[in-house]
């Protein structure tokens, strides 16, 4: 029997989906009808946070005009490649966990990133993060990383890194630990 997400057509990010997925960086207590009205009327240039969790998205696309974005959740989709986000220069928090990503790429211009989750993907080697010097929290657990020693050496220059999750990678006995 096929998994429900396998039967559904991949979703495309468009303005309607963007407006549906607008969230706030900090939770506020606003009535649901007021939230819906705010999402409809909001200028997309002012959006700070989007949550595309469980939307069956295959490709990251159509995020132009969202330069104020600080938080982006793309977890639990079917994304295979990190692309089309290099213009989101204010992004601080990015969740790409539970996707089908094999290579870390397309992040070099996101120098304000402090939190990055690539948990449960298909990543074999830790690379492509060199410009993310403000990174404080990195989750790459449950991937296909086999050379944990190489990964730890790769992360040594990241002076701000305080939390690292590599649990569940082949040959890894590391759990979530703090580097502070």
C-alpha positions in Angstrom: 0.0 0.0 0.0 1.4 3.4 -1.0 2.1 6.1 1.6 -0.5 9.0 1.3 2.1 11.5 0.3 3.2 9.3 -2.5 -0.3 9.4 -4.0 -0.7 13.1 -3.9 0.6 15.4 -6.6 3.6 17.5 -5.6 2.5 20.9 -4.4 3.9 24.1 -6.0 4.7 27.2 -4.0 2.6 30.0 -5.2 1.1 33.2 -3.7 -2.0 31.4 -2.4 0.2 28.8 -0.6 2.6 31.5 0.7 -0.4 33.4 2.2 -1.8 30.2 3.7 1.6 29.4 5.3 2.4 32.8 6.9 3.2 32.4 10.5 4.7 34.7 13.1 8.2 34.5 14.5 6.7 34.9 18.0 3.4 33.3 18.9 0.6 35.8 19.4 -3.0 35.2 20.6 -5.1 36.5 17.7 -8.4 35.0 16.7 -8.3 32.7 13.7 -10.6 34.9 11.5 -8.4 37.9 12.3 -5.3 35.8 11.4 -6.8 34.9 8.0 -7.7 38.5 7.3 -4.1 39.6 8.2 -2.6 37.0 5.9 -4.8 38.0 3.0 -4.0 41.7 3.3 -0.4 41.5 4.3 2.3 42.9 2.0 4.5 39.9 1.1 7.6 42.1 1.5 6.8 42.2 5.2 6.4 38.5 5.9 8.9 37.4 8.5 8.0 33.7 8.9 6.6 30.9 6.7 5.8 27.3 7.5 5.5 25.0 4.5 5.5 21.8 6.7 3.7 18.8 5.3 2.8 20.5 2.0 4.2 17.8 -0.3 6.6 20.3 -1.9 9.0 18.9 -4.4 10.8 22.1 -5.4 11.7 25.3 -3.6 10.6 28.0 -5.9 8.6 31.3 -6.1 9.9 32.9 -2.9 10.8 36.2 -4.7 9.7 39.3 -2.9 10.1 37.7 0.5 13.4 39.4 1.4 12.3 40.2 5.0 11.9 36.5 5.7 13.7 35.5 9.0 12.2 32.0 9.5 11.5 29.4 6.9 10.1 25.9 7.6 10.2 23.4 4.7 10.2 20.3 6.8 8.3 17.1 6.0 8.1 17.5 2.2 9.7 15.7 -0.8 12.4 18.3 -1.6 15.5 16.9 -3.3 17.6 20.0 -3.8 18.2 23.2 -1.9 17.7 25.9 -4.4 16.1 29.3 -5.1 16.6 30.7 -1.6 20.0 32.5 -2.0 18.1 35.9 -2.2 16.7 35.4 1.4 19.6 37.3 2.9 17.8 38.0 6.3 17.0 34.3 6.9 18.2 33.2 10.4 16.3 30.0 10.9 15.9 27.3 8.2 14.3 23.9 8.6 14.7 21.4 5.8 14.4 18.2 7.9 12.5 15.2 6.7 13.1 15.7 2.9 15.1 13.9 0.2 18.1 16.2 0.1 21.4 14.5 -0.8 23.8 17.5 -1.0 24.2 20.7 1.1 24.2 23.5 -1.4 22.6 26.9 -2.2 23.2 28.3 1.3 26.4 30.3 0.8 24.6 33.7 0.7 22.6 33.1 3.8 25.3 34.4 6.2 22.8 35.4 8.9 21.7 31.8 9.5 22.0 30.8 13.1 19.8 27.7 13.1 19.8 25.0 10.4 18.1 21.6 10.4 18.8 19.1 7.7 17.6 16.2 10.0 16.6 13.0 8.3 17.6 13.5 4.7 20.1 11.6 2.5 23.2 13.7 3.1 26.4 11.7 2.9 29.1 14.4 3.6 29.1 17.6 5.6 30.1 20.4 3.3 28.6 23.6 1.7 28.4 25.4 5.0 31.6 27.4 4.9 30.1 30.9 4.8 27.6 30.2 7.6 29.9 31.5 10.4 27.0 32.7 12.6 25.6 29.1 12.8 24.7 28.3 16.4 22.6 25.2 16.0 23.0 22.5 13.4 21.0 19.3 13.1 22.2 16.7 10.6 21.1 13.6 12.5 19.6 10.6 10.7 21.4 11.2 7.4 23.9 9.0 5.6 27.1 10.6 7.0 29.7 7.9 7.5 32.8 9.9 8.3 31.9 11.6 11.5 35.5 12.5 12.3 35.7 14.4 9.0 32.4 16.1 9.9 33.7 17.2 13.3 36.9 18.5 11.8 34.9 20.4 9.1 32.9 22.1 11.9 35.9 23.2 14.0 36.1 26.8 12.5 32.4 27.4 13.4 33.2 29.4 16.6 29.5 30.2 17.3 28.2 26.6 17.0 26.7 25.6 20.3 24.4 22.7 19.5 25.1 19.8 17.1 22.9 16.8 16.4 24.6 14.0 14.4 22.7 11.1 16.1 21.6 8.3 13.8 24.3 8.6 11.2 26.1 5.4 10.3 28.7 4.7 13.0 27.7 7.6 15.1 27.1 7.2 18.8 26.8 11.0 19.3 23.6 12.3 20.6 22.5 15.9 20.7 25.3 17.8 22.5 26.2 21.3 23.4 29.5 22.8 22.4 29.2 25.8 24.8 
